[in-house]
Amino acid sequence: MSGPAIMSRTPAPGESSSCAHAQRPQVGLWLLLIVLPLAALVTGGATLLLRWNDDAALRAAAESALAAGGILAIVALHALSDCGAAGSAPAVTGRSADRT
């Protein structure tokens, strides 16, 4: 609710604008967006390596997930290969063929 009030204020004489933060690179944000997923990947990989031999349910779940991922990849490749092929459905243009 305070956004419009902040954006409508006039900047001080030495201040460039109220959006000065948008001109600086967001280094902290980019570090978080890169480091946190990598930390999750490393932690998950380490957990899998440590528990792989001892946990049969983990192996079964991983096998099911890999099979589902493989099927999804096959379906995606099939859908991509049919785009623009002869005999495929025409693209929707938003215009009706009945109109003149």
C-alpha positions, 0 to 999 in steps of 0.5 A: 500500500505504501508503493504509490506514496513512495513512487510519487515523492520527489527526490532530494537534490542529491538523490537521483530517483526513488528507484536508485536500487534498480540501477545497481546489479542485484549481486546478492539475489543472483548469488542466492538464485545460484547457490541455493539450488546448487546446495540442494543438489549437492545435499540431495546427491550426498544423501543418495550416495550415502543411503543408496545401498541400505535403502531398498525403498529409495532405489525403487522410488528412484527407479520409478522417477527415472522411468517417469522422466524417461517417458516424459522425455519421449513424449516431449520429443515426440511432440516437438518432432510433430510440430510443422510436419505434413498432415499435422493440425493447422496452427490456430490463427484466431480468424475463422475461415467462414468470415470474408 
